[in-house]
C-alpha cells in the first residue's frame, strides 16, 4: 500500500471514530441541544431529561472523540461543540433521512391505494 493510500485510510478511520461517537440517540440529542452556543451542564441535564450519570457517560465519550469541549467557571462546567460543522453534518443526515422517509411514505401510499392492476 502506498503512502497516499495509507494516509487516506488513516483519515477515514478518524472519520469513523467521529461517526461512532455520535452514533447514539442521546449523543445526537446533545449535539442538537448545543447547536447554538455553550451550555452549562445543569441546563444540558435539564434539556435532555436524563440522569446525571447517563449524561456524564455520553459527554465523556463526546469529549474523548473531540466533538465537544468543556470549560470551568468556578463550580459550573460549560460544554460546547468544538466545531459548528458537527451540527451541520447532523442536519445533513437528518435531511437525507427525511427524504428517505418521504420516499418510503410514497411507496406505502402506492401500495395502500386500491388500484385496478
Phi, psi and omega in degrees: 000131182280170185300317180298319180293319178296319179297314178300316180298319178297320178297314180296323176297320178293321176299319178299321178300317179295314180298318178297321182295327181263003184278057176205138183304321180292319180291323174296322178294324176298313179300316179297317182293326182264020185299327186273307191204179177290157182223144172291149181304323181296320179291322177295318178299317179292318182294323183275345181050053179229173180283158179298320180296318180294315178299316181301318180298313183289321178297319179299318179296316179294323178294316180300324179279355179079019181273324175232161176225162181235158171219153179249143173226096187068237180268349182275138176250134179243144177238150174207158175292140179290328180217128179301335180298338177299316178293320179300318179297320178294323177295321177297316179298320179295322178296318177296317178299317179302312180297322178295317179294322177297319179296317178295323179297318179296319179295316179297320178296321180294324180288319184286334183289128178291130181224157172265101183284000000 
